[in-house]
Amino acid sequence: MPSTKKSSSTSPSKINKAMKSNSGVEAVRPTSGASAGEEKSVPRLHKRSRLGCYTCRLRRKKCDEGQPSCRACNNLCIKCEYKRPMWWSNSEQRRIQKERVKNKIKQTKLNEKNGTLPDARARAASLGSSPFSSMDYDFTRSFIPESYDPFTSHLPTPIMGQSTYPQFGPYEVDIKTERQTFINDVPTRRDSSISTFNTFAPPYLHATLPTFPGEEWLQEECFNPPPPYGGLDPTAFDFVPEQSYSTMQSTIPVDDRDRPLLNHFVDNVLRLAFPILDIHQQGPARTRAILQSLETNKCYLHCCLSVAAIHLKTTEGLAGDVLDHDIVRHRYEAIAQLCQTLGQDTNHDQILEATLAMIFFHCSVGSPDDYLPDIPWSDHFQAATNLVTKLDLPTQMAECHSSYVPPPFNMTLTAWIDILGSTMLGKTPQFAHLYRTKHLSGTPCGLRELMGCDDRVMYLISEIACLDALKAEGHIDDMGVCSHVHALGTQLDFTEPPDRNLEHPYSPVNGAIRPEQLTKNMTAIFRAAARIYLCSLVPGFDRLQQSNVNLVSAVTNMLQYIPSGPEGFDRSLVWPFLITGIFSAPDSAFRSLFAERVTALGEHADFGSFGRMYRLLQEVWRLTDDPMTPKAETSLSPSASPSPKPDAGDSPSAAGTPGMREIKRQHVHWRDIMRRNGWHYLLI
């Protein structure tokens, strides 16, 4: 039987207008009126060249290899080099060079908008080569005019009612399809056909040059516009990070004995840290930033190696003594590096990054009964807040009014720890005033993309924590508490979306997670838990009253829209699980559902913040649920070990001894239970 093999190639053959490509290379000239046989040959996309100057290769742009300087480098006013330039080996000069290229491109777009670019290019052509082609650039020089606003849009605003692209005519693109017939692997017949379609986008005339591992910064930060706040970046789906990650990982300076710990951290711990960032397609950028910090920040490196050893000890069941030694050794090295850098009073951003890592990464690993010496997270956080203030991050966060200007990541992470951590301590959040200001201005802090809950709900949790602290300190009476509870409840109502119906977050098209739907579902659960927390502050509150039972039931129903299991998102709902579980009734359906989800998590339910939250809930339920005998009451010890994991069908009413008078246990606050047992938990 004859066999048919198809091969197709795309080549533009008719273009109505002449244009320039992004890299300044001449595109195919218009062939209006030309015959169909006069097709122009173009480079095929799969043929990649490694030629070109260093900057063009970083930008993934075609280089005309002009001498003594290519056209792209002339336009950017930078020195054209074909070997790795000196500025690449210095991080500060690399940053300056990157900012310089970004600002020059922004200035060029502004000039194009104002119609001044043709004159500038004409003058540049008359002068010949760029003055930067023969000398090194002075990195201390500033070239951006003071009147230039980099946040002004450089794109024309479309006018409603007109054509979408009124300034350009359509391009005619021909698709040529070739078909060849083989008999016994011998070609016998060859056919070709051409189909034409119109498009407003110019044809892509050449392939970009390959990216060097670890050098994606120019392409990503300079030439990919940021997506709308909370939106998806279409280019994120085309990014293949494995090769780049492995190359960056191999350059991290670490002893041979610690290399397995580093590999375990990158391969196993990082994926546990920011699951919500990953679904919002911001995970690759955060991973690259972490790898860079591992290479340049010794304190950060030792912290992560300690965390890797903790995770290995918890999950792999390796030799405890050896891993205990590694954990303590790297903890000591991290603190030593931290103290040394603090003594020099430099690199405050690196100190903050390492301090936050000591707090946050520990929330993803470790068993609830870790007996090794460590510094409580609240002490680390006190140092972190001092650094945040010294770096003026709250001011930078307050000035982020545009969704296209991302807030400082370390400040967003600090806000997450600050707001939910304050509920652990019963204290006012350190930056409560900032969250109040952001709430009043209606601007986000990046919390929704980082941890899954809408920023407005997190701001109100901060306000509830402030009320909790005022009540605990006796600065407000019962009438004032009730008044504030009513006001904050109304504010929570305002955060409800117009459509309150929840849906499963899986896409019906391809089964992928829809990030917007998932964060909507998670926000609803955080909001309901915040209401429970708020109502618990009312004098005379009882968890068995109908309003609280309804709220707990609402959380139970919402959980069906959150994927469970090791690949689910239960570990991102530690705080709502804690608040709902503490104030749930013994016969609540929430407890049965919670037990099922714990079982589905498997070993992941035994470590990290989820494992610590589960242990605290067991202890709260053990002390507050069932009636008990006087003998059992007197023998109760605060340090008693928690009961085994309950089955979903266990009845909590089985406690007590027949024939003896039963006494209802008194209410014990969950913070008191943590304090009695010395549990310095950060449950986020």
N, C-alpha and C positions, 0 to 999 in steps of 0.2 A: 504494500500500500504506500502511496506517496505520503510523505510527511511534510507538514508545513511549519515553518518557523517564521515568527513575526519579529520585526525590529522596527522601532519607531524612533524618530528624532524630531525635535522641535527646532525650527529655524525661522526667524522673521524674514519675510521676503518683500513685504510692501509696507512702508511706513509713510504716513502723510506728512510728518514733520521731522525736521532734523533736531537733534537734542544732544546734550552732554550727559554721560553717565556720572554716577556719584564720585568716581575717582578722577574725573577730568579727562577720561579717554574718549575719543570720538566714537559715537555710536554709528550704527549703520545709516547711511545717507538715505533720503527718501527716494523711492523708486516709482513714484507716480508716473504712469504712462509707460513704464518699462514692460517688456514682455515677460511672460511667466517663466521663461527659461533663464532669465538673467538674475538668478538667485545669488545672493551674497553668501559666501562661506563664513561661518562664525565658529569660534572655539567651542568644543563640546564641554558640557559641564563636568564630565567625569575626568577630564584631563587637567590635573592640578600641577602648577609649577611652584617650585620653591625659590624662584628668582624674585628679585625685587628688593628694595631697601628695607631696613629693619622696621621703620615706622609703618610702611604700607603693609608689611606682613602682620604686624600687630593689629592693624585696623581691618585686616581681611579685605584689602582693596588692591586692585590691579595697579602695578607700578609701571610707569612708562620708561623707567630706568634712564632718565635724562641725565646729562652730565653738564656741569658738575653737581647738579641737584635736580631731582625729579620734580614734576609739576606739583604733586601733592605736598611735598615738603616746602616748596617755594610758597605755596598758598598758606601753609601753616606757619611759615617763618621759623622753621626749625632746621637744624643741621641734618643733611641727608647722609646716612651711614649705612653700610652694608654688613658690618659686623656688629656684634653686641656693643652698644655704646657704653661709655663710662657711667652715665647717669642711671643705668639699669641696676648696677651693683649697689647703689645707695638708696635706701628706702625713702629718705627725705627728698632727694633729687628726683626720684621716680614719681613721687607724689606731685612735686612741683611741675614736672614735665606733663603729667597727666592732666592736671588742672589747666595748664597752659594750652594744651591741645583742645580740651573741652571748651574753654573760653573763646579760643580763636574760632572754633566752629560756630559757637553761638553768635559771635560778632559777625561772621560771614553771613549767617542766616539773616541777621538784622540788616546788614548792608543790602542783601538781595531784596529784602522787603522794601527798603527805601529807594531801590533803584540805583544805588551808588556802586555796585559791584562791577559793572562793565567798565566804568572809568578807571577803577582801581586796577583791574586786570590789564587794561591797556597800558597804564603807566608801568606796571610790573614787567610787561613784555618789552617795553622800550628800554627798561633798565638792564635787561638781561638776567643774569643769575641773581639769586637772593644773597644779601650780605651774610646770611648765616651759613652759607655753603662752605666758607673758608675759615670759620672760627667757631669756638664754643660759645654757646649762649649764656648770658649772665642770668642765673636763676633768681637773682634778687630783684630783677627788673619787673615792674608791673606795666602791662600794656593796655589793660581794660580801661576805657574812659570812665570817669566818675558818674557820668549821666546814664551809663548803661545799666539796665535792669535785667538780670539774667532770668527772672521769673516771668517776664512779659512774654505772652504768646507771640511766636513769630509766624504763625500760620494764618492765612486769610480766613475770616469768618464767613461761612457760606450764607447766602441770602435766601430765605425761604421763598419758594415759588420759582426759583431759577434752576437751571441744570446743576447737577451735583458737581460737575467739573467744568464750569463755564469758560475757564481760561485755556483749556486744552482741547484739541480735537481728538477723536478716537484714532487708535492705531489698528491697522489691519494686520493680523498675524496669521501666517500660513502654517498648518501642521502637515508635514509630509510623512506618510506611512508607507513603509516598504514591506513587501511580502515575498518570500522566496521559497520555492518548492524543491525538496530534495528527494531523490530516489536512491536508496542504498548509499546515503551520504554523498551523493553526487548532485550538485545544483543543476536543475533542469529548467526552471522558470522563475522569472523575477518580475513582480508587478509593483507599481507605486501609485499612490493617490494623494491628492492635496485637498485639504479642507481649510476654509478661511473663517475666522471669527473676529469680532471687533472687541477691543478692550481700551479702557482709559489708562491702563498702566503701561509704562514703557517696557519693551522686551528686555529680558535679562541677558546681556550679551557676553558675559564672561564669568568664569568661576572664581570665587574668592580663594585666596591662598590659604593653605592650612594654618591652623592656630598652633603656636608653640605651647607646650604644656606649661601651665602656670602663668601665661601671658594674656589671658582673656580680658584683662581689666579695661583695655582701651575700647574693645568692641562692645562690652557689656555696659560700661558706665558712660561712655562718650556718645555712642551711636545707637543705642537702643533706648527709646524714650520710656520713662517709667509708666507702668500701667496705672489706671485709675485706682483709687484707694479701695482695697479689697477685691480688685479685679484680677483676672488671670493674665499673665504675660504670655502671649502666643509663642514667643521664642523659647520659652522654658521647656516646651515639649520636644524641641529639637536638640536639647543639650545632652551630651553623653559625657558624664563626669568621671567615669571610672579611670580612664587613662590619666586625666589631669589630677585626680585625687591621689592615685598611686605615685605619680611623680612628685607631687608636693609632700606626700607622706615620707618618701624616701629621703628627702632633704632635711627632715627634722633631726637636729642633733640629739642623739640619745645613746646611752651605753648599750652594748650588745645584750646584756642581761635584761634590760628594760624594753628592748624592742618588741617582745611578745606582748607586753602590757600596752604599749602604744598601738600595736595592731589591733588588739582586742578593743581598745577604746574607740578607735575609728570604725571598726567593723560592727561592733555590737552595742556600744553605749550611746553613740551619737544618734542612732535611729530612735532611741527612747526619749531623747531630750525634747525635741520640738515637733511632735506629730502634727500639730495644727499648721505650723509654718510649712510643713511639707505639702499638705494638701492645697495650700494657697500658692504653691510653686515658688516659695521663697527659701525652701530648704537648701538647695544647692549653693546659693549665695552665702547662707549662714555657715554651711559646712566649710566652704573655702575660707571664710573669715576665721573660723576656729582653727583650721590647719595652719593658717598664717600665724595665728597667735601662738600655736604650739611651737612654731619655728623661732619666733622672735621674743617670746615672753617666758623666761625660765620658771617663774613662779606659777604661771598658768600651766606649763607643761607638767611640773611635779604634782600639781593639784589633780590634773586629769589622769596621770599615772596612778595616783592613789585611788581615784575613783574606779579605774579599770581593775585594780587589784581587789577592791571591795566587791565589784560585780562578779569577778571570777570566783571569789570565795563563796558567794551566795548561790551562784547558778551552776557552777561546774563541779562543786564538791572536791576541789583539789586540796592538797596538804595545807591545813590551816595555819601551822606555825610559819611556813615559808611565806604565805600570803600576808599573814599578820605582820611579819617583819617588813615586807614591801609597803604595806599600808602605812605603818608608823614612820618608816624611813622617808617616804615621799611627803607625808604630812609635815614632818619636821623640815625637810628641804624647802617645801613651799613657804612655810612660815619664816624660815631663815632668809630666803630670797625676798620675801615681802618686807621684813624688817630692814634689810640692807637697802632696798630701794626707797623705803620711807625715810631712812636716815639721810639719803642723798637729796630728798625732796624734789625728785624729778620723775618723769614718766608717770604722771598721775593717772593717765588713761589706762596704762597697763596695770597699775595697781588696782584700779577699780575693776577692770575686767577679771583679774585673777581673784579678787575678793568675792565678786558675784559668782564666779565659777565654784568657789568653795561652798557657797550656799546652795546654788541651784542644782549642780550636777549630783550632789549628794541626795537630792530629792528623787532621783531616778534609780538609785542603787541602794544596797545595804538592807540587812534584816532589821526588824524592829528592836531586837535585843542586842544591838552592837555594843560590845563591852570595851572596845579599845578607846583610849583617851582621845578626846577631841574637843574643840572649842565650840560652844553653842552657836547656832546660826544667828541668834539675835546679837551676839557680840560682834560677829563678822559684819552684820548689817549696820551696826552703829558706825563702824569704820567706813563702810561703803557710803552711808549718807553724808559723812564729812567730805569724802572725795567728790561725791556728786555736787555738793555745794561749792567746793573749791573749783571744780571744772565748769560751774555755772550751767549745768545741764537743765535745771528747772526753767531757767530763762529761755534757753533754746527750745525746750518743749512748749513753753507758753507761746512762743512766737511762731510755731508751726500751725498756721491757719489754713494752709492749702493742702489738699489731698495729694498733690504732686510733690510735696516736700516731706519726705519721710522723717519722722521724729528720731532722735538718737536712740539706737537700739538699746544701749546700756541703761538709758533712762526709762525706756518701756519695760525692760526686765526688772528694773528697780521698782517701778510702780506696781507690777504684778506681785512681787514679794512684799512690798510695803502694805498694800491694801489687804490681801488675805492674811499676811503674817500678823497684822495688827489684831485680827480677830483671834489669833492663837494666844496673844499676850494680854488681850483686854485693854489695849492702849490705843491712843489716837495715832493714825498713820503719820509718818514723819512729814510727808508732803501733802497733807490733806487740803491745804489752801490751794495748791496747784490743781488738784483734781476738782475742787469746787469751781475754780476759775474756768477750767476746761469744760466743765459741765454747763456753766452758764453761757459760755461762748459757743457751745455745740460743736466743738472740735475734738477729734480723736487723739489718742496717744499711741495707737498701734496695738492695743491690747486684743482686739478681736482677732487679728491675724496671728498674734503670738500664742494666745491661750484659749481662744474660742468663744469668749463672752464679749458681748457688745460693750464698748467703752462706757456708755451712759449707765448701764447697770453696774459696772465696776465702780464708777464714781459714787453711785448711791450706796453701794456696799461700804465704801469709805465713810460716807456720812453716818451710816448705821453704826459702824465701829466707833465713830466719835461719840455718838449718843450712848453707846454701851460703856465707853470709858468715863463719860461724865456721870452716868448713873452709878458706876462702881466706885467712883471717887467721892460720891455724895454732893456733887456740884449742881444737882438738879432734883427737884422734888417730883412726886408721882404725877401731879397734874402737868408739869412740864414734859415729863416723859410721854404721857398720853398725847399731848399736843404735837410733839415732834414725831411720834409714831404715825399719827394721822397724816401729817404733812408729807412725810417720806413715803408713805403708802400711796398717796396721790401722785407723787413724782414717779414712783414705779409704774403706775398706770400709764403715764405719759410715754414710757418706753415701749409699750406694747405696739407691735406692728399693726397696720390696717387689717392684714389677713393673719388671723391668729391660728389658722389651721396648720398643723405640722404634717410633713410628708417624710417618707423614707429618703435618705440622702443619696441613694444610689441612682445613677442616671438610667432611665429606661432604654437608652440607645446602646450604650456600651458597658453598662454596669459599673462605671467609675464613680467615685465619690464626688458629689457636687458640693464644693466648699461653702457656697452661700447658704445652701439648705442645711448643711451640717451645723454651721455656726448659728443659724437661726434656731435650730433645735436645742443646741447647747445653751444659747442665751436664755431660752424659755425655762430651762431647768435651773440655771443660775438665778433667774428672776424669782422663781417660785421658792428656791432655797433662801434667797434674800428676804422674802416676805416672812418665811418661818423664823428666821433670825430676828427680824424686826419685831414680830409679834411676841417672841419670847421675852422681850424687854418690858412688856406691859406688866405692871404689878398684878399679882394674882394669876399669872398665866399658868395653864395646865395643859400638858400635851394631849389629854383626852378630850378637850373641848372640841366641839364640832368644827369650828373654823380651822383649827390646826389639822384635824383629821382630814378635812377636805384638801388642804394644801399638800399634805403628804401623799394623799391619793392622786393628786394632780401630777406630782413628780413621778409616781409609779407609772402612770399612763404615758407620760412623755418619754420615759426610758425606752419604750418599744421602738422609738425612732432614732436610737443611738446604736450603732453596730457594737456588738459585744465580742468577747473572746480576745486572744492575744493580738489580733490585727484590728481590734476595735478601738474605741475611744473612752472606755471606762476609766483608764488611768488619767484622763484629762478632766474628770469630774470628781476628783477627790474631795474638794471642798463642799459641793452640793451633797455628795453622799454622806459626808460627816454631819452636816447640819440637819439633813432630813432624817438620818438614822438616829441621831441623838434624841430628837423630839418625836420619834415614831412610837406608836403604841405596841405592846408586846404581840398583839394579834394582827398587826398591820400587814397588808399584802406587800408592802414595800420590803419587809424583811425576807419574805419568801423569794421575791424577785431578786433581791440583793444576793441571797445565798446562791441562787442559780447563776448569776453573773460572776460571782466569785469562783464557782466551780469551773465555769467556762474559761476564765482567765488562766487557770492552771497555776504553774509556778510563778507567773507574773503577779499573782495576788499576794505573794509572800514577801516581797521586797519593795523598796522605794516608798514613796509617800502613800501609795495604796495599801501596802502591807501595814504601815504604821497606823493609818486611819482605821483599818479593819481591826487591829489589836485594840485601839482605843474604844471603838464601838463595842467590842466584846466586853471590855471592862465596864463600860457605862451600863450596858444591859445587865451584866451580872450584879451590879450594885443597886440598880434602881428598878428592875422589872418585877421580880416575884416577891410574894410574901415570904417571910422567914421566921424561924423559931427564935426565941430569946437566946438559946445557947449559940445558935449560929451567928446571931448579931454580936455577941460578945467576943466571938472568936474571929471576927472579920479583921483582916489585916490589909492596910493600904497597898502593901507590896505583893499581895497574893497574885499568883500567876493567872492569866486569863483562861477561860474555859476553852475546850476544843471547839473547832469550827462547827457551828450548829447545822443540822440538816434542815432542809426546807420544811419538812413535816414535823419537826420537834415541837412539842407544846410547852410553852414557857410556864404553864401553871402546875408543872409536876413537882416543883420544889416544895419543901416543907415536910414535916414529919407528922404522920397521923396521930391524933390524940393530944397534940400540944397546941397551945394557943399561938396563932399566927399574928405577926405584927407587920404592918405595912412599912416597908423601908422608906426612910426619908430621902428627899431629893438631894442629890450630890451633883454639883456643877462639874461639867466635863473638864474645865480648866483646873479645878481642884484635884481631879483624878490624875491629870498629867503632872501637876506639881508634886503630889504625894509620891509618885513613882519615879520622879526625876526624868520624865520624858520631855526632852526639848525638841518637840516635833514641829516642823514646818510642813503643813499638810496642804500642798498646792498641786 
